[in-house]
Amino acid sequence: MLAKLLSESKVPHQVSVATDYGARIEYEACETDVLIGRKDKEEIAALLQEEQCALVVDATHPFAAQAHEEIRKACLESGTEYLRLMRPVGRQREEAVYADTIEEAAAALNGIEGRLFLLTGTKDLDRLLSLIEDRARVYVRILPEESSIRKCMDAGLSGKQIIAMQGPFSEEMNIAFLKDLGIGAILTKESGEAGGFEEKLSAAAKCGVKAVVLKNPESRKKEEGLSFSEVLKRVEDRLGIRLGKAQKRITLAGAGPGEERLFTGELRDALAEADVLFGAESVLKRVPGNQRKVFLYEGEKILSYLKDHPSVTNPVVVFSGDISLCSGAAKAEYIFAGRGYEVKKISGLSSVTLFAARLSLSLEEVRIVSVHGKDRNVCGFVRKTEHVIVLPSGTEQARGLCSDIYESLPELASGGRIMAGIELGTEREKVVQVEPETGIPEKEGRILLYIHNPKAKSQPLIPALSDPALQRGAVPMTKEEVRGVSLRKLGITEGAVFYDIGAGTGSVSVEAALLHPDIEVLSIEKKEEALALLHANRERFGLSNMEIIEGEAPEAMEGRKIPTHAFIGGSGGRLSDILRFLSKTGERIRVVLNIITPETLAEVMHFANDLGFETQDIVSLQVTKYEKTGAYHLPKAHNPVYIVTLERGGNS
C-alpha cells in the first residue's frame, strides 16, 4: 500500500522481497523496481549506500525476526533513517488458545479432536509436524509456490491435505473451508489485519472450531514501532509532499460514555456534516438526526460498503467512549490510512475521565489498567499504586476482581476502598462503594472499578524481603543478601518470563513477582515440603503472577513459555541438562546461578562456553551477620557463594 502511494506520487523507491512469488505480486501491483532475494546485514548496508537511500521502512512479517534484525542493524551501521511498520494485532479473544512457542501450540492441537487446519505457512512446518501425533488429520493452506508444495510433500503430506492459494481470505471463504474439510481446530499466527487474522478467528468462532494462535513475537516482547498512518506521515514529512492521488476522507469519532448531552462540539459538527454514519447499533441509537445509519464498525466491511456506494463523500464512524481507549478505532485507522484515506480523529469523553470526575480524582495520579480480553495482574498494580482505575469486560469479571483484591490485600478493608462506576453517563448511572461482604450490587451493565490503596505509598521501591517475612521450614533458602545481589544481576525487565529453577521456599520467586505486576514467574520445584512452602508464600503475598510447577527440571519446563530470565538455585545434579535446555529456547536469555563449590563452578564454565553462553559476571560473596548474645554482637558467617551471570543471544 505504501509503495502504491509512492508510485502515484512518482517518488523513487525500491521494494525488497524474499522470493520470486513475492516479486510477482509486486509486479502485478505495477511495481517496476523490485529487489528479489534474502539479504544479510552487510548486503543491505551496501545496497543502502550504493542507492543513496534516505529512508528504510521495515514492513517485514512480525514473525520474520531475523530479517527484521538484519535490516535494523544495516540501517544503524549505514546511518540510514529506519522506520518499523508494526501490524496491529487487536485484542486477544477469550475463546482462542494462545501459545508462545510451536511446542505449546502443538501440545494444544494434540489435545483437540478432529482434523487440524494449519494456516502458518511452511517455514516451521517440519518442526510442527514432528510434534503432532497424527499427521493424517493435518491439512495445510499455503502459498501457491512450487517450493512450498514440495516442503509439504517432503513432510509427508499429500493430495487433499495441501491447499495452495493466495490470501488473505474473507470470513465467508474461511467458513467454507472449515465446513467442507470438517475441521476441529485451526492454527494461525497473530499476524494482524493485513494477514486476514481476524477473518480466520471469526470464522472459527462461527463454526465452533477451536483456534490456537501463535502470539506475535513483537507484541510479546513489547517492541516499539509505528502504525501505517504514522509511517505515512513520517514519509510525507520527510518528502514535504502529500502522497498519492486526492485522498478520500473518513472521520473516526468517540461518542463518549453515554448520552447525547456528553457529545463534544467537534463531534456535533462532524455528525451534522456527515452523509453516512457507521457504528454499532447500540452506539448509533444514541445519535440524533436523519443521516443514513449503517450498523457496521469493522474497517474492512465499511470499506466494502463505501466501494459499493461511491456517492458517499463524508462518512463518520462512531465509537463508544474515547477513541484513544478503543482498539476498534486503532484497527480502523490502520485499514483506512492504508487504503489512501485521510483519517480525521475526534476524541470523545471517556468513561475513565467521567469516573475520575465523579470521584474528584486527578488522572495524573491514576494508573489505568484494561483487562478487556487480557490477563493482567490487577492485584500487583494495586499493591504498587495508590490510585488504580480498572476497565473490566463486564460485571462478572469486575465482581471476581473485587473478590481477588480483597483476598490478596486484606488491608484495603481498613483504610482503602473499591468504588464501582456503573453505566456512567446514562440515566442508570451509579457510583457505589464495593464492600468485601456484599460485592457489586448490579447484575449487568458497563462498569469501571477504582481502587484506592493508601498503603501503596509506604511500599519500598525495591521490594526487598527480610528472611523472617517468608515461611521457611527445613527447606534451604537463598538468604536475603545473596538474593538481593542475584536479582540485581538478573536485571529482570517489565514483561519478563522468569524461571526460578529449584525454587525451594520461593524467596527469589516472591521478590521477582513483587518487582512488577507484568512479570510472569514460573517456580520449578520437585520436593513436597518445598512445594507446600511455595504455595504458602505465594498466598501470603497474593501473587497471581507466580505459577508453581511441580516436577524436575528440565522436563518440567517443556512446553512452557519461553523464558527471558532464569535463576538456578538448585539443580538436583542436572545442571548441564538445565543449561542445555535453556540454550535451545532460541531467544535471548539471562541466567544467574548460585554455586557453593569450585567444582560446580568449573563445570558451569565448561558447559556454558560449549552451549554458547557468554559469562557476564562472576562474584564471590561472603556474608557475615552479627547476632546479639547478651551485651555483645557475635559474628556468624554464612557459606561463601559464587554468583555467576550468563547471557545468550537468540536467533534474532
C-alpha positions in Angstrom: 0.0 0.0 0.0 2.9 2.4 0.8 4.7 1.5 -2.4 1.5 2.2 -4.4 1.2 5.7 -2.8 4.9 6.4 -3.6 4.3 5.3 -7.2 1.3 7.5 -7.7 3.4 10.5 -6.4 6.4 9.5 -8.7 8.7 9.1 -5.6 11.8 6.9 -6.5 11.7 3.8 -4.3 12.6 0.1 -4.3 10.6 -2.8 -2.9 12.6 -5.7 -1.5 11.0 -9.1 -1.4 12.4 -12.5 -0.3 11.0 -14.7 -3.1 10.1 -14.8 -6.8 6.5 -15.3 -5.7 6.6 -12.0 -3.7 8.1 -10.3 -6.7 5.2 -11.5 -9.0 2.7 -9.9 -6.5 4.6 -6.6 -6.6 4.8 -6.7 -10.4 1.1 -7.3 -10.6 0.7 -4.2 -8.4 2.6 -2.2 -11.1 5.9 -2.0 -9.2 8.9 -1.7 -11.6 11.9 -1.6 -9.2 11.8 -4.8 -7.2 14.8 -6.5 -5.4 14.5 -10.3 -5.1 16.2 -12.5 -2.5 17.0 -12.6 1.2 19.9 -10.3 2.2 22.1 -10.2 5.3 23.2 -7.0 7.1 26.3 -6.4 5.0 24.4 -6.8 1.7 21.6 -4.4 2.9 24.1 -1.8 4.2 26.0 -1.9 0.9 22.7 -1.5 -1.1 21.6 1.5 1.0 24.9 3.3 0.4 25.0 2.4 -3.3 21.5 3.6 -3.9 21.9 6.6 -1.5 18.7 5.7 0.3 17.4 8.3 2.6 14.8 6.1 4.4 14.0 2.5 5.0 10.6 1.2 6.0 10.8 -2.3 7.6 7.5 -3.9 6.8 8.6 -7.5 7.2 6.3 -10.0 8.7 6.2 -9.9 12.5 7.5 -13.5 12.7 10.5 -12.7 10.5 12.6 -11.9 13.4 16.0 -12.5 11.7 15.2 -10.3 8.7 13.9 -7.6 11.0 17.1 -7.5 13.0 19.4 -7.6 9.9 17.6 -4.6 8.4 17.7 -2.6 11.7 21.4 -3.3 12.1 22.2 -2.4 8.5 20.4 1.0 8.9 22.3 1.7 12.1 25.7 1.0 10.5 24.9 3.0 7.3 23.3 5.9 9.2 20.0 5.5 7.3 16.8 6.5 8.9 14.8 3.4 10.0 11.1 3.1 10.5 9.5 -0.2 11.8 5.9 -0.6 10.5 4.1 -2.7 13.1 0.9 -4.6 12.4 -1.9 -4.1 14.9 -3.0 -7.4 16.3 -6.1 -6.3 18.2 -7.3 -7.8 21.5 -6.9 -11.4 22.4 -10.1 -13.5 22.1 -11.2 -15.4 25.1 -12.3 -18.4 23.1 -8.8 -18.9 21.5 -5.8 -20.7 22.9 -2.6 -18.5 22.7 0.8 -20.1 22.5 4.3 -18.5 22.8 6.1 -21.4 21.0 5.4 -24.0 18.4 5.8 -26.7 21.1 3.0 -25.1 23.1 0.8 -24.8 20.0 1.4 -28.5 19.1 0.6 -29.6 22.6 -2.7 -27.7 22.4 -3.5 -29.2 19.0 -2.8 -32.7 20.2 -5.4 -32.3 22.9 -8.2 -31.3 20.4 -10.2 -33.9 18.4 -10.9 -33.7 14.7 -9.0 -32.5 11.7 -6.3 -29.8 12.1 -6.0 -26.9 9.7 -2.5 -25.3 9.7 -2.5 -21.7 8.5 1.1 -20.8 9.5 2.9 -21.4 6.2 5.8 -23.8 5.6 8.7 -22.1 7.4 8.4 -24.3 10.5 6.2 -27.0 9.1 8.7 -29.8 9.6 9.2 -28.9 13.2 5.5 -28.5 13.8 4.5 -31.8 12.2 7.2 -33.7 14.2 5.3 -32.6 17.3 1.8 -33.6 16.1 0.9 -37.1 17.0 -1.3 -38.0 14.0 -0.3 -36.3 10.7 -3.2 -38.0 8.8 -5.6 -35.5 10.3 -3.5 -32.4 9.2 -4.5 -30.1 6.4 -2.4 -27.0 5.4 -3.1 -23.9 3.4 0.0 -22.5 1.8 1.1 -20.1 -0.9 0.9 -21.5 -4.5 4.6 -21.9 -4.9 6.4 -25.0 -6.1 8.9 -24.8 -3.2 6.1 -24.6 -0.6 4.2 -27.5 -2.1 7.5 -29.5 -2.2 8.1 -28.8 1.5 4.6 -30.1 2.3 5.2 -33.3 0.3 8.6 -33.8 1.9 6.9 -33.5 5.3 4.6 -36.4 4.4 1.5 -34.5 3.3 -0.2 -35.2 0.0 -3.4 -34.8 -2.1 -6.3 -33.0 -0.3 -4.1 -32.3 2.7 -2.4 -29.5 0.7 -4.4 -26.4 -0.3 -2.2 -23.9 -2.3 -4.0 -20.5 -2.6 -3.1 -16.8 -2.2 -4.8 -14.9 0.6 -5.9 -13.1 2.5 -9.3 -14.8 2.7 -12.6 -13.4 3.7 -14.6 -14.7 6.7 -17.0 -16.4 4.3 -14.2 -18.2 2.4 -12.7 -19.4 5.7 -16.1 -20.7 6.8 -16.4 -22.6 3.6 -13.0 -24.3 4.1 -13.7 -25.2 7.7 -17.1 -26.7 6.9 -16.1 -28.5 3.8 -13.0 -30.1 5.4 -14.7 -30.9 8.7 -12.1 -29.0 10.7 -11.8 -29.4 14.5 -9.1 -26.8 15.2 -7.0 -24.2 13.3 -3.5 -23.0 14.0 -2.7 -19.4 12.9 -0.2 -16.7 13.6 -1.2 -13.5 15.3 -0.1 -11.6 12.2 -2.5 -8.7 12.2 -5.3 -7.5 9.9 -3.1 -7.5 6.8 -2.8 -11.3 7.0 -6.6 -11.8 7.4 -6.1 -12.8 11.1 -9.5 -11.5 12.3 -11.3 -13.3 9.5 -9.7 -16.6 10.5 -10.7 -16.3 14.1 -14.2 -15.0 13.5 -14.8 -17.9 11.0 -13.5 -20.4 13.6 -15.8 -19.0 16.2 -18.9 -19.1 14.0 -18.1 -22.8 13.0 -17.4 -23.9 16.6 -13.8 -24.6 15.7 -11.1 -24.2 18.3 -8.4 -21.6 17.3 -4.8 -22.0 18.5 -2.8 -18.8 18.0 1.0 -18.3 17.9 1.5 -15.0 19.6 3.0 -12.1 17.7 6.7 -12.1 18.9 6.9 -8.3 18.7 3.9 -7.6 20.9 5.1 -10.3 23.3 8.5 -8.6 23.6 6.8 -5.2 23.7 8.9 -3.9 20.8 8.2 -0.4 19.6 7.2 0.6 16.1 4.8 2.8 14.1 1.3 2.3 12.7 0.7 2.6 9.0 -0.6 6.1 9.3 2.4 7.2 11.5 4.8 5.8 8.9 2.9 7.5 6.1 3.1 10.8 8.0 6.8 10.4 8.7 7.5 9.7 5.0 5.3 12.7 3.9 7.1 15.0 6.3 10.5 13.8 5.0 9.4 14.4 1.4 7.5 17.5 2.0 4.5 16.3 -0.1 1.2 14.5 0.3 1.4 11.0 -1.1 -1.0 9.5 -3.6 -3.9 11.0 -5.5 -6.6 13.1 -4.0 -7.3 11.3 -0.8 -10.8 10.3 0.3 -11.8 11.3 3.8 -13.2 9.5 6.8 -13.8 10.5 10.4 -13.3 8.3 13.4 -15.2 9.8 16.4 -15.7 9.0 20.0 -19.3 9.5 21.2 -18.4 9.5 24.9 -19.7 7.0 27.5 -23.4 7.7 27.4 -26.0 10.2 26.3 -26.1 13.0 23.7 -25.5 15.6 26.3 -22.0 14.3 26.6 -21.1 14.7 22.9 -18.3 17.2 22.2 -18.8 20.2 20.0 -16.4 18.8 17.5 -18.4 15.6 17.3 -21.7 17.5 16.8 -20.1 19.4 13.9 -18.9 16.2 12.3 -22.3 14.5 12.7 -24.0 17.5 11.1 -21.7 17.3 8.0 -21.8 13.5 7.6 -23.7 11.9 4.8 -23.4 8.4 6.4 -22.8 7.2 10.0 -21.2 3.9 10.7 -21.1 2.2 14.1 -22.6 -0.5 16.4 -26.4 -0.3 16.7 -26.1 0.3 20.5 -23.9 3.4 19.8 -25.8 4.8 16.8 -29.2 4.6 18.5 -28.0 7.4 20.8 -27.1 9.7 17.9 -29.9 12.0 16.8 -30.5 13.2 13.2 -31.8 11.9 9.9 -28.4 10.8 8.4 -28.2 7.4 6.9 -27.1 5.0 9.7 -25.3 1.8 8.7 -24.7 -0.7 11.5 -21.1 -1.6 10.6 -18.0 -0.8 12.7 -15.3 -3.1 11.2 -12.9 -1.3 8.8 -12.9 -3.9 6.0 -16.7 -4.1 6.0 -17.1 -0.3 5.9 -14.6 -0.2 3.0 -16.7 -2.7 1.1 -19.8 -0.6 1.7 -18.0 2.6 0.5 -16.8 0.8 -2.6 -20.4 -0.2 -3.4 -21.6 3.4 -2.6 -19.2 5.8 -4.3 -21.5 8.8 -3.8 -20.6 8.7 0.0 -18.1 11.6 0.4 -18.1 12.3 4.2 -18.5 9.1 6.2 -18.2 9.2 10.0 -17.5 6.1 12.1 -18.8 6.5 15.7 -17.3 4.5 18.6 -18.3 4.4 22.2 -16.2 6.4 24.6 -12.9 7.9 23.6 -11.1 6.5 20.5 -7.7 6.6 22.3 -9.1 3.8 24.6 -10.7 1.9 21.7 -8.9 -0.9 19.9 -11.5 -0.9 17.2 -10.7 2.7 16.3 -7.0 1.8 16.1 -7.7 -1.0 13.7 -9.9 1.1 11.6 -7.3 3.9 11.3 -4.7 1.4 10.1 -7.1 0.0 7.5 -8.4 3.3 6.1 -5.0 5.1 6.1 -3.6 2.1 4.2 -6.3 2.4 1.5 -5.5 6.1 0.8 -8.0 7.7 3.1 -7.3 10.9 5.0 -8.3 9.9 8.6 -9.6 12.5 10.9 -9.9 11.5 14.6 -12.2 13.1 17.1 -11.7 12.3 20.8 -14.7 11.7 23.0 -15.3 12.0 26.7 -14.1 8.7 28.1 -15.7 6.8 30.9 -12.4 6.9 32.7 -12.4 10.7 32.7 -16.0 10.8 33.8 -15.3 8.3 36.6 -12.4 10.4 37.8 -14.5 13.5 37.8 -17.2 11.7 39.9 -14.6 10.7 42.4 -12.7 14.0 42.4 -9.5 12.3 41.2 -6.6 13.8 39.3 -5.9 11.4 36.4 -2.1 12.2 36.5 -2.1 10.2 39.8 -4.0 7.3 38.4 -2.8 4.1 36.8 -5.3 2.8 34.2 -5.4 -1.0 33.7 -7.5 -2.5 31.0 -8.5 -6.2 31.3 -10.6 -6.3 28.1 -9.6 -9.7 26.7 -6.3 -9.6 28.7 -5.0 -11.5 31.7 -3.5 -8.7 33.8 -2.2 -8.9 37.4 -4.6 -6.3 38.8 -3.6 -7.1 42.4 0.0 -6.4 41.6 -0.8 -3.0 40.2 -3.0 -2.2 43.3 -0.2 -3.3 45.6 2.3 -0.8 44.0 -0.1 2.1 43.1 -2.2 4.2 45.3 -4.9 5.1 42.7 -5.9 2.5 40.1 -8.8 2.5 37.6 -9.6 -0.9 36.1 -11.6 -1.4 32.8 -13.2 -4.9 33.1 -15.0 -6.5 30.2 -18.2 -6.9 32.3 -19.8 -7.1 35.7 -19.0 -10.7 36.3 -15.3 -10.1 35.7 -15.4 -7.0 37.9 -17.0 -9.0 40.7 -14.2 -11.6 40.5 -11.5 -8.8 40.6 -13.0 -7.2 43.7 -13.0 -10.6 45.5 -9.4 -11.3 44.5 -8.2 -7.8 45.5 -9.8 -8.0 49.0 -8.5 -11.5 49.5 -4.9 -10.6 48.4 -4.8 -7.2 50.1 -6.9 -7.5 53.3 -5.5 -4.2 54.5 -7.8 -2.5 51.9 -10.8 -3.3 54.2 -9.4 -0.9 56.7 -8.2 2.3 55.1 -8.6 1.6 51.4 -11.7 1.3 49.3 -13.0 0.0 46.0 -15.6 2.0 44.1 -17.7 0.9 41.1 -18.8 3.2 38.4 -21.9 1.7 36.7 -23.4 2.8 33.4 -21.6 6.2 33.6 -23.1 9.0 31.5 -26.5 7.4 31.4 -29.7 7.7 33.4 -28.8 4.5 35.1 -25.5 5.9 36.3 -24.4 4.7 39.8 -21.2 5.2 41.7 -21.1 2.8 44.7 -18.6 1.5 47.2 -17.9 -2.2 46.9 -17.7 -3.8 50.4 -15.9 -7.2 50.9 -19.1 -8.8 52.2 -21.7 -7.5 49.6 -19.6 -7.1 46.4 -21.1 -5.4 43.4 -24.9 -5.0 43.6 -25.7 -4.7 39.9 -26.1 -7.9 37.8 -25.1 -6.4 34.5 -24.1 -3.2 32.8 -20.9 -1.3 31.7 -18.7 -0.9 34.7 -15.4 0.6 35.9 -13.5 0.0 39.2 -11.5 2.4 41.2 -9.2 1.0 43.9 -7.6 3.3 46.5 -4.7 1.7 48.4 -3.1 4.4 50.6 -0.6 1.9 51.9 1.0 1.7 48.4 3.0 4.8 49.3 4.7 3.0 52.1 5.8 0.1 49.9 9.6 0.1 49.2 10.6 1.0 45.6 12.7 -2.2 45.6 10.5 -4.8 47.3 13.3 -6.5 49.3 12.1 -9.0 51.8 13.8 -10.0 55.0 14.2 -13.7 55.6 11.7 -13.7 58.6 9.0 -12.4 56.2 8.9 -15.8 54.5 7.8 -19.2 55.7 10.9 -21.5 55.5 10.6 -24.7 57.5 13.6 -27.0 57.0 14.0 -26.3 53.3 17.2 -24.4 52.2 16.5 -20.8 51.3 18.5 -18.2 49.3 19.5 -15.7 52.0 18.3 -12.1 51.6 21.8 -10.7 51.0 22.6 -13.3 48.3 19.1 -12.9 46.9 19.5 -9.1 46.6 22.7 -9.4 44.6 21.3 -12.3 42.4 18.2 -10.3 41.5 20.4 -7.3 40.7 22.5 -9.4 38.4 19.4 -10.9 36.7 18.2 -7.4 35.6 14.6 -8.6 35.2 12.5 -6.3 32.9 8.8 -5.5 32.7 7.0 -8.2 30.8 9.8 -10.8 31.5 9.1 -14.5 31.8 11.3 -15.6 34.7 12.1 -19.2 35.7 13.1 -19.9 39.3 14.6 -23.4 38.9 14.8 -25.3 42.2 12.7 -22.7 43.8 12.8 -24.1 47.3 10.8 -21.8 49.7 10.2 -19.4 46.8 12.2 -16.5 48.3 13.6 -15.5 44.8 10.2 -16.1 43.1 8.4 -13.9 45.5 10.8 -11.0 45.3 10.8 -11.3 41.5 7.0 -11.3 41.3 6.8 -8.3 43.5 9.1 -6.2 41.2 6.4 -5.5 38.6 2.8 -6.8 38.0 3.6 -7.7 34.4 6.5 -10.1 35.3 5.5 -13.8 34.9 7.2 -16.0 37.4 7.4 -19.8 37.0 8.7 -21.6 40.1 10.0 -25.1 39.3 10.2 -27.5 42.3 10.0 -31.2 42.9 10.1 -31.6 46.7 6.8 -31.9 48.5 7.9 -29.9 51.6 9.2 -27.1 49.4 6.1 -27.1 47.2 3.9 -26.6 50.3 6.1 -23.6 51.4 6.0 -22.2 47.8 2.2 -22.2 47.9 2.1 -20.7 51.4 4.5 -17.8 50.5 2.7 -17.1 47.2 -0.6 -16.9 49.1 0.9 -14.8 51.9 1.8 -12.1 49.3 -1.2 -12.6 47.0 0.9 -13.2 43.8 -1.3 -14.1 40.9 1.7 -13.6 38.5 3.6 -16.5 40.2 2.9 -20.0 38.8 4.1 -23.1 40.7 5.2 -26.0 38.6 5.7 -29.4 40.3 8.3 -31.5 38.7 12.0 -31.9 37.9 13.9 -29.5 35.6 14.4 -29.5 32.7 11.4 -31.9 31.9 9.0 -29.7 33.9 9.8 -26.7 31.7 8.9 -28.5 28.4 6.0 -26.8 26.5 6.0 -23.8 28.8 6.5 -20.1 27.8 10.0 -19.2 26.6 12.0 -17.7 29.5 13.7 -14.4 29.2 15.5 -14.8 32.6 16.3 -17.7 34.8 17.7 -18.3 38.3 19.2 -21.7 39.2 19.3 -22.1 42.9 19.2 -25.9 42.9 19.7 -28.3 40.0 19.4 -31.7 41.7 22.6 -32.8 39.9 21.3 -31.9 36.5 22.9 -28.6 35.9 24.2 -29.4 32.4 20.8 -30.7 31.3 19.1 -27.5 32.5 21.7 -25.2 30.8 21.3 -27.2 27.6 17.5 -26.8 27.7 17.9 -23.0 28.3 20.3 -22.7 25.4 17.8 -24.1 23.0 15.0 -21.6 23.6 16.0 -19.6 20.5 15.5 -16.4 22.5 17.9 -14.0 24.3 18.1 -15.2 27.9 20.0 -14.1 31.0 20.8 -16.7 33.6 22.1 -16.3 37.2 23.3 -19.3 39.2 24.2 -19.6 42.9 27.1 -22.0 43.3 28.8 -23.2 46.5 31.7 -25.4 45.4 34.6 -24.6 43.0 34.0 -28.0 41.2 30.5 -26.9 40.3 31.8 -23.5 39.2 34.3 -25.2 36.9 31.5 -27.4 35.5 29.3 -24.4 34.7 32.1 -22.6 33.0 32.8 -25.6 30.8 29.2 -26.2 29.8 28.3 -22.5 29.5 31.0 -22.0 26.9 30.1 -25.0 24.9 26.4 -24.1 24.8 27.1 -20.5 23.6 26.6 -18.6 26.8 28.7 -15.6 27.4 29.9 -15.1 31.0 28.9 -11.7 32.0 30.0 -11.7 35.6 31.3 -13.9 38.5 31.0 -12.7 42.1 32.2 -14.5 45.2 30.0 -13.3 48.1 30.9 -13.9 51.7 28.2 -12.8 54.2 28.8 -12.5 57.9 25.8 -11.5 60.1 26.1 -10.4 63.7 23.7 -11.9 66.3 23.2 -10.3 69.7 24.3 -12.5 72.6 24.0 -10.8 75.9 25.7 -7.5 75.8 27.7 -8.4 72.6 27.1 -8.9 68.9 28.9 -12.1 67.7 29.7 -12.9 64.1 28.0 -15.8 62.3 29.5 -16.5 58.9 27.4 -18.0 56.1 28.9 -20.2 53.4 30.6 -18.2 50.6 28.6 -18.2 47.4 29.6 -17.8 43.7 27.0 -15.7 41.9 27.5 -16.4 38.1 25.7 -14.4 35.4 25.4 -15.9 31.9 23.8 -14.5 28.8 22.9 -16.0 25.5 21.6 -14.2 22.3 18.7 -15.7 20.4 18.4 -16.5 16.7 17.1 -13.0 16.1 
